[in-house]
Amino acid sequence: MKTFKLLFQILIFAGLLAGCNKNVEFFENETLELKKAQVEVTVPFEVNLLGEIADLIFDDPECLDGGFPVRAVVETSGNATHMGKVTLTFNFCTGGAPDPAIPNSVYTFAASSFELTGANGDKLFLYNGGGAGILGTNEHPDYVTDYWKSVAVITGGTGRFEGASGELQMDDYCTSVDDYTRHHWTGEITLKKGKK
Protein backbone atom coordinates (compact mmCIF):
# COMPACT_ATOMS: atom_id res chain seq x y z
CA MET A 1 0.00 0.00 0.00
CA LYS A 2 2.86 2.38 0.78
CA THR A 3 4.31 1.66 -2.65
CA PHE A 4 0.94 2.38 -4.23
CA LYS A 5 0.68 5.75 -2.36
CA LEU A 6 4.23 6.69 -3.34
CA LEU A 7 3.56 5.79 -6.98
CA PHE A 8 0.32 7.81 -6.91
CA GLN A 9 2.14 10.88 -5.44
CA ILE A 10 4.86 10.59 -8.09
CA LEU A 11 2.21 10.54 -10.85
CA ILE A 12 0.46 13.62 -9.42
CA PHE A 13 3.80 15.46 -9.12
CA ALA A 14 4.74 14.52 -12.72
CA GLY A 15 1.31 15.75 -13.92
CA LEU A 16 1.77 19.09 -12.17
CA LEU A 17 5.27 19.43 -13.57
CA ALA A 18 4.05 18.70 -17.11
CA GLY A 19 1.26 21.28 -16.69
CA CYS A 20 3.78 23.92 -15.58
CA ASN A 21 5.94 23.20 -18.62
CA LYS A 22 2.93 23.79 -20.91
CA ASN A 23 2.32 27.18 -19.26
CA VAL A 24 5.97 28.12 -19.80
CA GLU A 25 5.64 27.15 -23.47
CA PHE A 26 2.49 29.29 -23.76
CA PHE A 27 4.27 32.38 -22.44
CA GLU A 28 7.37 31.72 -24.54
CA ASN A 29 5.22 31.51 -27.68
CA GLU A 30 3.34 34.83 -27.28
CA THR A 31 2.62 36.46 -30.60
CA LEU A 32 4.77 39.28 -31.93
CA GLU A 33 1.74 41.59 -31.91
CA LEU A 34 1.24 41.08 -28.17
CA LYS A 35 4.89 41.83 -27.47
CA LYS A 36 4.72 44.87 -29.76
CA ALA A 37 1.62 46.15 -27.91
CA GLN A 38 3.57 45.98 -24.67
CA VAL A 39 6.28 48.36 -25.91
CA GLU A 40 4.37 50.68 -28.28
CA VAL A 41 1.33 52.91 -28.09
CA THR A 42 -0.57 54.47 -31.02
CA VAL A 43 -2.37 57.74 -30.32
CA PRO A 44 -4.08 60.50 -32.34
CA PHE A 45 -1.77 63.29 -33.49
CA GLU A 46 -2.60 66.78 -34.78
CA VAL A 47 -0.39 69.65 -35.97
CA ASN A 48 -1.43 73.27 -36.64
CA LEU A 49 1.15 75.66 -38.09
CA LEU A 50 1.19 79.22 -39.43
CA GLY A 51 4.01 79.95 -41.87
CA GLU A 52 5.80 82.79 -43.64
CA ILE A 53 7.78 82.48 -46.84
CA ALA A 54 11.34 83.29 -45.77
CA ASP A 55 13.01 82.86 -49.16
CA LEU A 56 12.33 81.98 -52.79
CA ILE A 57 15.50 80.91 -54.59
CA PHE A 58 15.15 80.88 -58.37
CA ASP A 59 17.35 78.68 -60.56
CA ASP A 60 18.62 76.56 -57.66
CA PRO A 61 20.72 73.86 -59.43
CA GLU A 62 19.38 70.95 -57.34
CA CYS A 63 15.77 72.00 -57.99
CA LEU A 64 16.38 72.65 -61.68
CA ASP A 65 17.81 69.13 -62.08
CA GLY A 66 14.48 67.76 -60.84
CA GLY A 67 12.37 70.00 -63.07
CA PHE A 68 11.46 72.57 -60.42
CA PRO A 69 12.44 76.23 -61.03
CA VAL A 70 12.16 77.46 -57.43
CA ARG A 71 13.39 76.49 -53.96
CA ALA A 72 11.00 77.71 -51.26
CA VAL A 73 11.94 78.17 -47.62
CA VAL A 74 8.97 78.58 -45.27
CA GLU A 75 9.36 79.23 -41.53
CA THR A 76 6.42 78.01 -39.43
CA SER A 77 5.36 77.82 -35.80
CA GLY A 78 2.33 76.49 -33.99
CA ASN A 79 1.22 73.59 -31.80
CA ALA A 80 1.23 69.81 -31.99
CA THR A 81 -0.37 67.19 -29.78
CA HIS A 82 2.16 65.55 -27.43
CA MET A 83 4.71 68.29 -28.31
CA GLY A 84 3.15 71.62 -27.31
CA LYS A 85 4.65 74.62 -29.11
CA VAL A 86 6.56 73.63 -32.23
CA THR A 87 8.57 75.11 -35.09
CA LEU A 88 9.30 73.72 -38.52
CA THR A 89 11.23 74.93 -41.57
CA PHE A 90 10.08 73.71 -44.96
CA ASN A 91 12.86 73.71 -47.55
CA PHE A 92 11.66 72.22 -50.83
CA CYS A 93 11.69 72.50 -54.61
CA THR A 94 8.50 73.76 -56.23
CA GLY A 95 6.98 75.35 -59.31
CA GLY A 96 6.98 72.20 -61.42
CA ALA A 97 4.55 71.62 -64.28
CA PRO A 98 0.89 71.09 -63.29
CA ASP A 99 -0.21 67.49 -62.79
CA PRO A 100 -2.74 66.71 -65.55
CA ALA A 101 -4.22 63.90 -63.44
CA ILE A 102 -5.30 66.38 -60.73
CA PRO A 103 -8.14 68.81 -61.59
CA ASN A 104 -7.25 72.50 -61.00
CA SER A 105 -3.55 71.64 -60.52
CA VAL A 106 -1.42 74.77 -60.97
CA TYR A 107 2.06 73.50 -60.04
CA THR A 108 3.84 70.52 -58.46
CA PHE A 109 6.40 70.29 -55.66
CA ALA A 110 9.14 67.76 -54.97
CA ALA A 111 9.50 65.23 -52.18
CA SER A 112 11.22 66.58 -49.06
CA SER A 113 12.15 65.74 -45.48
CA PHE A 114 11.67 68.08 -42.55
CA GLU A 115 11.83 68.23 -38.75
CA LEU A 116 9.10 69.31 -36.35
CA THR A 117 10.86 70.67 -33.24
CA GLY A 118 9.22 70.96 -29.81
CA ALA A 119 10.00 73.69 -27.28
CA ASN A 120 12.08 71.17 -25.27
CA GLY A 121 14.23 70.35 -28.32
CA ASP A 122 12.70 66.95 -29.12
CA LYS A 123 12.37 66.44 -32.87
CA LEU A 124 9.96 64.49 -35.04
CA PHE A 125 11.27 63.51 -38.48
CA LEU A 126 8.81 63.65 -41.37
CA TYR A 127 8.89 62.84 -45.08
CA ASN A 128 6.55 64.12 -47.77
CA GLY A 129 6.53 62.45 -51.17
CA GLY A 130 5.62 65.62 -53.06
CA GLY A 131 2.37 66.56 -54.76
CA ALA A 132 0.47 69.32 -56.49
CA GLY A 133 -0.72 72.80 -55.62
CA ILE A 134 -4.39 73.15 -56.52
CA LEU A 135 -6.53 76.22 -57.16
CA GLY A 136 -9.15 76.86 -54.48
CA THR A 137 -12.38 74.92 -54.97
CA ASN A 138 -15.66 74.43 -53.15
CA GLU A 139 -13.75 72.25 -50.69
CA HIS A 140 -12.42 75.40 -48.98
CA PRO A 141 -13.85 78.89 -48.34
CA ASP A 142 -13.65 81.47 -51.16
CA TYR A 143 -10.65 83.25 -49.64
CA VAL A 144 -8.45 80.13 -50.10
CA THR A 145 -6.42 80.84 -53.24
CA ASP A 146 -4.58 77.51 -53.50
CA TYR A 147 -4.13 74.44 -51.38
CA TRP A 148 -2.24 71.19 -51.36
CA LYS A 149 -3.13 67.88 -49.76
CA SER A 150 -0.59 65.15 -49.31
CA VAL A 151 0.77 62.72 -46.74
CA ALA A 152 3.56 63.22 -44.20
CA VAL A 153 5.16 59.96 -43.05
CA ILE A 154 6.70 59.97 -39.56
CA THR A 155 10.15 58.39 -39.88
CA GLY A 156 11.51 58.71 -36.33
CA GLY A 157 12.66 61.42 -33.97
CA THR A 158 14.71 62.30 -30.93
CA GLY A 159 13.96 62.23 -27.21
CA ARG A 160 10.50 60.82 -26.53
CA PHE A 161 9.95 60.55 -30.30
CA GLU A 162 12.89 58.24 -30.93
CA GLY A 163 11.63 55.35 -33.05
CA ALA A 164 8.27 57.04 -33.70
CA SER A 165 6.25 56.11 -36.77
CA GLY A 166 2.91 57.01 -38.30
CA GLU A 167 1.20 58.96 -41.02
CA LEU A 168 -0.43 62.39 -41.15
CA GLN A 169 -2.89 63.75 -43.71
CA MET A 170 -1.66 67.22 -44.65
CA ASP A 171 -4.18 69.96 -45.49
CA ASP A 172 -2.22 73.13 -46.28
CA TYR A 173 -3.34 76.34 -47.98
CA CYS A 174 -2.76 80.02 -48.79
CA THR A 175 -5.39 82.74 -48.66
CA SER A 176 -6.16 86.10 -50.26
CA VAL A 177 -6.47 87.81 -46.84
CA ASP A 178 -2.77 87.65 -45.84
CA ASP A 179 0.63 86.26 -46.83
CA TYR A 180 0.69 83.39 -44.30
CA THR A 181 0.60 79.72 -45.17
CA ARG A 182 -1.62 77.51 -43.04
CA HIS A 183 -0.92 73.86 -42.24
CA HIS A 184 -3.35 71.45 -40.55
CA TRP A 185 -2.29 67.80 -40.24
CA THR A 186 -4.14 64.95 -38.58
CA GLY A 187 -3.40 61.26 -38.14
CA GLU A 188 -1.81 58.85 -35.71
CA ILE A 189 1.63 58.45 -34.20
CA THR A 190 3.10 55.28 -32.74
CA LEU A 191 5.47 55.92 -29.84
CA LYS A 192 7.67 53.58 -27.85
CA LYS A 193 6.37 53.29 -24.28
CA GLY A 194 8.62 54.69 -21.59
CA LYS A 195 10.09 57.48 -23.73
CA LYS A 196 9.93 60.77 -21.81
C-alpha positions as CSV (number, residue, x, y, z in Angstrom):
1,M,0.0,0.0,0.0
2,K,2.9,2.4,0.8
3,T,4.3,1.7,-2.6
4,F,0.9,2.4,-4.2
5,K,0.7,5.8,-2.4
6,L,4.2,6.7,-3.3
7,L,3.6,5.8,-7.0
8,F,0.3,7.8,-6.9
9,Q,2.1,10.9,-5.4
10,I,4.9,10.6,-8.1
11,L,2.2,10.5,-10.9
12,I,0.5,13.6,-9.4
13,F,3.8,15.5,-9.1
14,A,4.7,14.5,-12.7
15,G,1.3,15.8,-13.9
16,L,1.8,19.1,-12.2
17,L,5.3,19.4,-13.6
18,A,4.0,18.7,-17.1
19,G,1.3,21.3,-16.7
20,C,3.8,23.9,-15.6
21,N,5.9,23.2,-18.6
22,K,2.9,23.8,-20.9
23,N,2.3,27.2,-19.3
24,V,6.0,28.1,-19.8
25,E,5.6,27.1,-23.5
26,F,2.5,29.3,-23.8
27,F,4.3,32.4,-22.4
28,E,7.4,31.7,-24.5
29,N,5.2,31.5,-27.7
30,E,3.3,34.8,-27.3
31,T,2.6,36.5,-30.6
32,L,4.8,39.3,-31.9
33,E,1.7,41.6,-31.9
34,L,1.2,41.1,-28.2
35,K,4.9,41.8,-27.5
36,K,4.7,44.9,-29.8
37,A,1.6,46.2,-27.9
38,Q,3.6,46.0,-24.7
39,V,6.3,48.4,-25.9
40,E,4.4,50.7,-28.3
41,V,1.3,52.9,-28.1
42,T,-0.6,54.5,-31.0
43,V,-2.4,57.7,-30.3
44,P,-4.1,60.5,-32.3
45,F,-1.8,63.3,-33.5
46,E,-2.6,66.8,-34.8
47,V,-0.4,69.6,-36.0
48,N,-1.4,73.3,-36.6
49,L,1.2,75.7,-38.1
50,L,1.2,79.2,-39.4
51,G,4.0,79.9,-41.9
52,E,5.8,82.8,-43.6
53,I,7.8,82.5,-46.8
54,A,11.3,83.3,-45.8
55,D,13.0,82.9,-49.2
56,L,12.3,82.0,-52.8
57,I,15.5,80.9,-54.6
58,F,15.2,80.9,-58.4
59,D,17.4,78.7,-60.6
60,D,18.6,76.6,-57.7
61,P,20.7,73.9,-59.4
62,E,19.4,71.0,-57.3
63,C,15.8,72.0,-58.0
64,L,16.4,72.7,-61.7
65,D,17.8,69.1,-62.1
66,G,14.5,67.8,-60.8
67,G,12.4,70.0,-63.1
68,F,11.5,72.6,-60.4
69,P,12.4,76.2,-61.0
70,V,12.2,77.5,-57.4
71,R,13.4,76.5,-54.0
72,A,11.0,77.7,-51.3
73,V,11.9,78.2,-47.6
74,V,9.0,78.6,-45.3
75,E,9.4,79.2,-41.5
76,T,6.4,78.0,-39.4
77,S,5.4,77.8,-35.8
78,G,2.3,76.5,-34.0
79,N,1.2,73.6,-31.8
80,A,1.2,69.8,-32.0
81,T,-0.4,67.2,-29.8
82,H,2.2,65.6,-27.4
83,M,4.7,68.3,-28.3
84,G,3.1,71.6,-27.3
85,K,4.6,74.6,-29.1
86,V,6.6,73.6,-32.2
87,T,8.6,75.1,-35.1
88,L,9.3,73.7,-38.5
89,T,11.2,74.9,-41.6
90,F,10.1,73.7,-45.0
91,N,12.9,73.7,-47.6
92,F,11.7,72.2,-50.8
93,C,11.7,72.5,-54.6
94,T,8.5,73.8,-56.2
95,G,7.0,75.3,-59.3
96,G,7.0,72.2,-61.4
97,A,4.5,71.6,-64.3
98,P,0.9,71.1,-63.3
99,D,-0.2,67.5,-62.8
100,P,-2.7,66.7,-65.6
101,A,-4.2,63.9,-63.4
102,I,-5.3,66.4,-60.7
103,P,-8.1,68.8,-61.6
104,N,-7.3,72.5,-61.0
105,S,-3.6,71.6,-60.5
106,V,-1.4,74.8,-61.0
107,Y,2.1,73.5,-60.0
108,T,3.8,70.5,-58.5
109,F,6.4,70.3,-55.7
110,A,9.1,67.8,-55.0
111,A,9.5,65.2,-52.2
112,S,11.2,66.6,-49.1
113,S,12.2,65.7,-45.5
114,F,11.7,68.1,-42.5
115,E,11.8,68.2,-38.7
116,L,9.1,69.3,-36.3
117,T,10.9,70.7,-33.2
118,G,9.2,71.0,-29.8
119,A,10.0,73.7,-27.3
120,N,12.1,71.2,-25.3
121,G,14.2,70.3,-28.3
122,D,12.7,66.9,-29.1
123,K,12.4,66.4,-32.9
124,L,10.0,64.5,-35.0
125,F,11.3,63.5,-38.5
126,L,8.8,63.6,-41.4
127,Y,8.9,62.8,-45.1
128,N,6.5,64.1,-47.8
129,G,6.5,62.4,-51.2
130,G,5.6,65.6,-53.1
131,G,2.4,66.6,-54.8
132,A,0.5,69.3,-56.5
133,G,-0.7,72.8,-55.6
134,I,-4.4,73.1,-56.5
135,L,-6.5,76.2,-57.2
136,G,-9.1,76.9,-54.5
137,T,-12.4,74.9,-55.0
138,N,-15.7,74.4,-53.1
139,E,-13.8,72.2,-50.7
140,H,-12.4,75.4,-49.0
141,P,-13.9,78.9,-48.3
142,D,-13.6,81.5,-51.2
143,Y,-10.6,83.2,-49.6
144,V,-8.4,80.1,-50.1
145,T,-6.4,80.8,-53.2
146,D,-4.6,77.5,-53.5
147,Y,-4.1,74.4,-51.4
148,W,-2.2,71.2,-51.4
149,K,-3.1,67.9,-49.8
150,S,-0.6,65.2,-49.3
151,V,0.8,62.7,-46.7
152,A,3.6,63.2,-44.2
153,V,5.2,60.0,-43.1
154,I,6.7,60.0,-39.6
155,T,10.2,58.4,-39.9
156,G,11.5,58.7,-36.3
157,G,12.7,61.4,-34.0
158,T,14.7,62.3,-30.9
159,G,14.0,62.2,-27.2
160,R,10.5,60.8,-26.5
161,F,9.9,60.6,-30.3
162,E,12.9,58.2,-30.9
163,G,11.6,55.3,-33.1
164,A,8.3,57.0,-33.7
165,S,6.2,56.1,-36.8
166,G,2.9,57.0,-38.3
167,E,1.2,59.0,-41.0
168,L,-0.4,62.4,-41.1
169,Q,-2.9,63.7,-43.7
170,M,-1.7,67.2,-44.6
171,D,-4.2,70.0,-45.5
172,D,-2.2,73.1,-46.3
173,Y,-3.3,76.3,-48.0
174,C,-2.8,80.0,-48.8
175,T,-5.4,82.7,-48.7
176,S,-6.2,86.1,-50.3
177,V,-6.5,87.8,-46.8
178,D,-2.8,87.7,-45.8
179,D,0.6,86.3,-46.8
180,Y,0.7,83.4,-44.3
181,T,0.6,79.7,-45.2
182,R,-1.6,77.5,-43.0
183,H,-0.9,73.9,-42.2
184,H,-3.4,71.5,-40.6
185,W,-2.3,67.8,-40.2
186,T,-4.1,64.9,-38.6
187,G,-3.4,61.3,-38.1
188,E,-1.8,58.8,-35.7
189,I,1.6,58.5,-34.2
190,T,3.1,55.3,-32.7
191,L,5.5,55.9,-29.8
192,K,7.7,53.6,-27.9
193,K,6.4,53.3,-24.3
194,G,8.6,54.7,-21.6
195,K,10.1,57.5,-23.7
196,K,9.9,60.8,-21.8
